[in-house]
Amino acid sequence: GNAHFELKEYDLAIADFSNAIEIEPHDAQAFYNRAAAYALIGHMAEAVSDYQEAISINPQFARAYFNRSLIYLSLHQGGEAASDGSKFISLKGWHDRDSAYAALIAYLGLRQIHEQTSANQWLKEARNNLNRQTWPSPIVTYFAGQLPLDGLLKAARDNDMMTEARTYVGIDFLISNRSKDAVEHLTWVSTHGNKTFPEYKLARSWLKGAVAD
């Protein structure tokens, strides 16, 4: 399954992971791997289900919570996204490479369900615990009102950083009912963003909703 996955032969990878699950139905890693493959071909319901199976088998499977939080945010299920982002940080702490992103997901998820006080608390914790000199801390600083938008975009020194910055900014603008501003940033990601990044899929899912509205 892993070989097919690396070759982007996701249907074949799913078949192999399914065979592994039949042989060993308590293999959390096999469910996790199949979930990742499902997500990459857009089968989000199946991906969520498999991440849940992985977590049920191994409740400490931090990466499954993180990946599922991204899917939930793409599906506009803010409460679930925030819960999974929070769980990831509780398991991994603030020094994992994805902790800042989990905090951003939790923040936006809480904003989406109108829990601004809790969202602000996440920003405060993130600013207190993250290295403010490293990416993506400038996004956190921007959301905290301590960095203007043009400052954030200047801090995004390459296409990868710009993909992430414009995605999270665009989602935040949509939550704030600033659709025109949101579409500008999300369209940039859809046109110029790094297609291998999860933020690319996030941007496209939220852009689809913005255009439909």
DOVEXVEX-61817 format. One line per 5 residues: number of its first residue (from 1); for each residue x, y, z of C-alpha. Coordinates in Angstrom, 2 decimals, m for minus. Layout:
<dopas>
NUM = X:Y:Z ~ ...
</dopas>
This chain:
<dopas>
1 = 0.00:0.00:0.00 ~ 2.73:2.48:0.86 ~ 4.46:1.96:m2.48 ~ 1.25:2.69:m4.38 ~ 0.64:5.69:m2.13
6 = 4.06:7.14:m2.91 ~ 3.34:6.67:m6.61 ~ 0.00:8.48:m6.14 ~ m1.86:5.32:m7.13 ~ m4.40:5.95:m4.43
11 = m7.07:3.46:m5.52 ~ m4.50:0.67:m5.48 ~ m3.18:1.89:m2.14 ~ m6.69:1.83:m0.69 ~ m7.15:m1.74:m1.91
16 = m3.89:m2.82:m0.27 ~ m4.69:m1.05:3.01 ~ m8.15:m2.65:2.97 ~ m6.55:m6.08:2.61 ~ m4.26:m5.29:5.54
21 = m7.27:m4.29:7.64 ~ m9.05:m7.54:6.79 ~ m6.01:m9.48:8.00 ~ m5.50:m7.31:11.10 ~ m8.64:m5.30:11.95
26 = m6.93:m3.67:14.94 ~ m4.13:m2.08:12.94 ~ m4.50:1.64:13.61 ~ m1.77:2.52:11.11 ~ m3.58:0.74:8.28
31 = m6.76:2.72:8.97 ~ m4.69:5.91:9.15 ~ m2.99:5.17:5.85 ~ m6.26:4.36:4.12 ~ m7.81:7.55:5.52
36 = m4.97:9.60:4.04 ~ m5.48:7.97:0.64 ~ m9.24:8.54:0.79 ~ m8.68:12.21:1.61 ~ m6.36:12.68:m1.35
41 = m9.03:11.48:m3.78 ~ m11.72:13.59:m2.13 ~ m13.58:10.83:m0.27 ~ m13.82:12.84:2.92 ~ m16.57:10.84:4.66
46 = m14.55:7.65:4.29 ~ m11.42:9.44:5.46 ~ m13.13:10.75:8.59 ~ m14.49:7.28:9.32 ~ m11.07:5.67:8.99
51 = m9.38:8.30:11.14 ~ m12.03:7.59:13.76 ~ m11.22:3.88:13.59 ~ m7.52:4.63:13.99 ~ m8.25:6.83:17.01
56 = m10.58:4.24:18.53 ~ m7.80:1.67:18.34 ~ m5.11:4.10:19.49 ~ m6.52:7.12:21.35 ~ m3.01:8.63:21.46
61 = m2.70:8.76:17.67 ~ m2.01:12.48:17.49 ~ m1.44:12.67:13.73 ~ m4.87:11.16:13.08 ~ m6.47:13.97:15.10
66 = m4.46:16.56:13.17 ~ m5.33:15.21:9.74 ~ m8.98:14.89:10.68 ~ m9.02:18.48:11.94 ~ m7.99:19.64:8.47
71 = m10.80:17.65:6.89 ~ m13.34:18.99:9.36 ~ m12.25:22.55:8.63 ~ m12.55:21.90:4.89 ~ m16.09:20.63:5.52
76 = m16.89:23.78:7.54 ~ m17.37:21.71:10.70 ~ m15.68:24.19:12.97 ~ m16.48:22.63:16.30 ~ m15.08:19.26:15.31
81 = m12.03:20.89:13.72 ~ m11.33:22.86:16.90 ~ m11.74:19.78:19.07 ~ m9.28:17.75:17.03 ~ m6.78:20.60:16.81
86 = m6.95:20.99:20.58 ~ m6.50:17.25:21.11 ~ m3.43:17.21:18.88 ~ m1.77:19.92:20.96 ~ m2.72:18.21:24.21
91 = m0.95:15.08:22.96 ~ 2.08:16.66:21.26 ~ 2.57:19.92:23.09 ~ 3.65:23.15:21.43 ~ 6.97:22.06:19.92
96 = 5.74:19.73:17.21 ~ 6.08:21.05:13.64 ~ 2.29:21.04:13.27 ~ 1.33:22.53:16.64 ~ 1.03:26.07:15.27
101 = m1.18:24.83:12.45 ~ m3.35:22.92:14.91 ~ m3.78:26.15:16.87 ~ m4.77:28.02:13.69 ~ m7.31:25.31:12.86
106 = m8.72:25.43:16.39 ~ m8.91:29.23:16.24 ~ m10.76:29.30:12.92 ~ m13.02:26.43:13.93 ~ m14.06:28.25:17.08
111 = m14.55:31.47:15.12 ~ m16.81:29.64:12.71 ~ m19.08:28.45:15.52 ~ m19.11:31.94:17.07 ~ m17.01:31.08:20.13
116 = m14.79:34.14:19.85 ~ m13.73:34.17:23.50 ~ m12.40:30.62:23.25 ~ m10.81:31.43:19.89 ~ m8.98:34.39:21.42
121 = m7.76:32.19:24.24 ~ m6.20:29.89:21.66 ~ m4.38:32.84:20.13 ~ m3.09:33.88:23.54 ~ m1.82:30.38:24.30
126 = m0.24:30.09:20.87 ~ 1.56:33.42:21.21 ~ 2.80:32.45:24.66 ~ 4.12:29.06:23.55 ~ 5.30:29.40:19.95
131 = 8.60:30.80:18.73 ~ 7.48:34.13:17.29 ~ 10.49:34.25:14.98 ~ 9.53:31.14:13.03 ~ 6.82:30.45:10.50
136 = 3.81:30.26:10.79 ~ 3.86:32.41:13.94 ~ 3.27:35.59:11.86 ~ m0.18:34.26:10.99 ~ m0.97:33.91:14.69
141 = 0.37:37.42:15.29 ~ m1.83:38.75:12.48 ~ m4.95:37.13:13.92 ~ m4.05:38.60:17.30 ~ m4.14:42.07:15.74
146 = m0.43:42.64:16.29 ~ 0.60:42.52:12.61 ~ m1.11:44.22:9.66 ~ m2.08:42.16:6.63 ~ 0.62:43.66:4.43
151 = 3.16:42.80:7.13 ~ 1.97:39.20:7.12 ~ 2.21:38.95:3.36 ~ 5.74:40.41:3.46 ~ 6.67:37.82:6.08
156 = 5.50:35.07:3.70 ~ 8.83:34.90:1.89 ~ 8.06:32.15:m0.59 ~ 5.17:30.50:m2.41 ~ 4.69:27.86:0.27
161 = 4.32:30.44:3.04 ~ 2.06:32.55:0.85 ~ m0.14:29.51:0.19 ~ m0.61:29.05:3.92 ~ m1.01:32.73:4.82
166 = m3.58:33.49:2.15 ~ m5.56:30.33:2.94 ~ m5.99:31.11:6.62 ~ m6.58:34.81:5.96 ~ m9.18:33.97:3.31
171 = m11.04:31.60:5.61 ~ m11.01:34.20:8.37 ~ m12.42:36.82:5.98 ~ m15.23:34.45:4.99 ~ m16.08:33.80:8.62
176 = m16.18:37.59:9.05 ~ m18.57:37.89:6.06 ~ m15.96:39.74:4.01 ~ m16.55:37.62:0.93 ~ m14.86:39.90:m1.60
181 = m11.63:39.99:0.40 ~ m11.84:36.26:1.04 ~ m12.27:35.42:m2.63 ~ m9.20:37.48:m3.53 ~ m6.94:35.48:m1.24
186 = m8.49:32.07:m1.83 ~ m8.43:32.57:m5.59 ~ m4.72:33.40:m5.36 ~ m4.15:30.07:m3.61 ~ m6.29:28.20:m6.14
191 = m4.30:29.75:m8.99 ~ m0.78:30.03:m7.61 ~ m0.66:27.95:m4.42 ~ 1.35:24.81:m3.74 ~ m1.03:22.03:m4.76
196 = 0.68:19.52:m2.48 ~ m0.17:21.51:0.64 ~ m3.31:20.73:2.69 ~ m3.99:24.47:2.68 ~ m4.50:24.28:m1.09
201 = m7.41:21.90:m0.63 ~ m8.69:24.00:2.27 ~ m8.65:27.13:0.14 ~ m10.47:25.47:m2.73 ~ m13.17:24.04:m0.47
206 = m13.85:27.42:1.14 ~ m13.62:29.22:m2.19 ~ m16.26:26.91:m3.61 ~ m18.57:27.88:m0.77 ~ m17.82:31.58:m1.22
211 = m18.58:31.50:m4.96 ~ m21.75:29.49:m4.34 ~ m22.93:32.12:m1.88
</dopas>
